[in-house]
């Protein structure tokens, strides 16, 4: 299965993760923010994977029909 390109929203979360990582290195008080950003990224990546799998199943079904 091919990996789809990240959505603009996901790209923004990746940028936020880089910024949050820098903040954590400067002061560990920012760890909860970094963790939240990572959870959001994981959620969006999982949604994208689920949609990709659904498309693959639907495409396979159309090919058989």
KEKE-3310 file (N, C-alpha, C; in steps of 0.2 Angstrom, whole numbers, plus 5000, padded with zeros to 4 digits):
npx = (5004:5003:5010:5001:5002:5006:4992:4988:4984:4990:5003:5005:5004:5015:5025:5022:5026:5039:5043:5038:5046:5058:5055:5053:5066:5072:5065:5058:5045:5037:5033:5020:5013:5021:5018:5004:5003:5010:5000:4989:4995:4997:4983:4978:4986:4982:4969:4970:4977:4967:4957:4964:4965:4951:4948:4956:4950:4937:4941:4946:4934:4926:4934:4931:4918)
npy = (4994:5011:5026:5040:5058:5070:5079:5096:5100:5091:5093:5106:5102:5094:5104:5111:5101:5101:5114:5113:5103:5109:5118:5110:5105:5117:5119:5108:5110:5111:5098:5092:5099:5095:5081:5082:5087:5076:5066:5071:5071:5057:5053:5059:5053:5040:5041:5045:5033:5024:5029:5027:5013:5009:5015:5006:4994:4997:4999:4987:4980:4986:4982:4968:4968)
npz = (5000:4996:5003:5007:5004:5017:5024:5023:5036:5044:5041:5047:5060:5061:5060:5072:5081:5079:5084:5097:5102:5103:5113:5124:5125:5130:5141:5152:5156:5146:5141:5142:5132:5121:5121:5119:5106:5099:5101:5094:5081:5079:5079:5068:5058:5059:5055:5042:5037:5039:5030:5018:5018:5017:5005:4997:4999:4994:4980:4976:4977:4967:4956:4955:4954)
capx = (5000:5007:5009:4998:5006:5002:4987:4990:4983:4995:5010:5005:5005:5023:5029:5021:5030:5046:5043:5037:5052:5063:5053:5055:5074:5074:5062:5054:5038:5033:5032:5013:5012:5024:5014:4998:5005:5011:4994:4986:4998:4995:4976:4977:4989:4978:4963:4973:4978:4960:4954:4968:4963:4945:4949:4959:4945:4932:4944:4946:4927:4924:4937:4928:4911)
capy = (5000:5017:5031:5046:5064:5072:5084:5103:5100:5087:5097:5111:5098:5092:5110:5112:5096:5103:5119:5110:5099:5114:5121:5105:5105:5123:5119:5102:5112:5110:5091:5091:5102:5091:5075:5083:5087:5070:5063:5074:5068:5050:5053:5061:5048:5034:5043:5044:5026:5021:5031:5023:5006:5009:5016:5000:4989:4999:4999:4980:4978:4988:4978:4962:4968)
capz = (5000:4995:5008:5005:5006:5022:5023:5026:5043:5047:5040:5052:5067:5061:5062:5079:5085:5079:5089:5104:5104:5104:5119:5129:5127:5133:5148:5152:5158:5140:5139:5141:5125:5116:5121:5115:5098:5096:5101:5088:5075:5079:5078:5061:5054:5059:5051:5035:5036:5039:5024:5013:5018:5015:4997:4994:4999:4989:4973:4975:4976:4961:4951:4955:4952)
cpx = (5004:5005:5006:5002:5002:4998:4990:4990:4989:5002:5010:5007:5013:5027:5028:5025:5037:5047:5042:5043:5058:5062:5055:5062:5076:5071:5057:5046:5034:5031:5025:5011:5014:5020:5007:4998:5006:5005:4990:4988:4996:4988:4975:4980:4985:4972:4965:4974:4971:4957:4957:4966:4956:4944:4951:4954:4939:4935:4944:4939:4925:4928:4934:4921:4910)
cpy = (5006:5022:5037:5052:5067:5078:5091:5103:5096:5090:5102:5108:5096:5098:5112:5107:5098:5109:5117:5106:5104:5117:5116:5105:5111:5123:5113:5104:5111:5103:5090:5093:5097:5084:5076:5083:5081:5066:5065:5071:5061:5049:5054:5056:5042:5035:5042:5037:5022:5022:5027:5016:5005:5010:5010:4995:4990:4998:4991:4977:4980:4984:4971:4962:4969)
cpz = (5000:5001:5005:5007:5012:5020:5025:5033:5047:5046:5045:5059:5067:5063:5069:5083:5085:5084:5096:5107:5106:5111:5125:5130:5131:5141:5148:5154:5152:5137:5138:5134:5120:5115:5117:5108:5095:5096:5095:5081:5074:5077:5070:5056:5054:5055:5044:5033:5035:5032:5018:5012:5015:5007:4994:4993:4994:4982:4972:4974:4969:4955:4950:4952:4944)
residu = (UNK:UNK:UNK:UNK:UNK:UNK:UNK:UNK:UNK:UNK:UNK:UNK:UNK:UNK:UNK:UNK:UNK:UNK:UNK:UNK:UNK:UNK:UNK:UNK:UNK:UNK:UNK:UNK:UNK:UNK:UNK:UNK:UNK:UNK:UNK:UNK:UNK:UNK:UNK:UNK:UNK:UNK:UNK:UNK:UNK:UNK:UNK:UNK:UNK:UNK:UNK:UNK:UNK:UNK:UNK:UNK:UNK:UNK:UNK:UNK:UNK:UNK:UNK:UNK:UNK)
# end
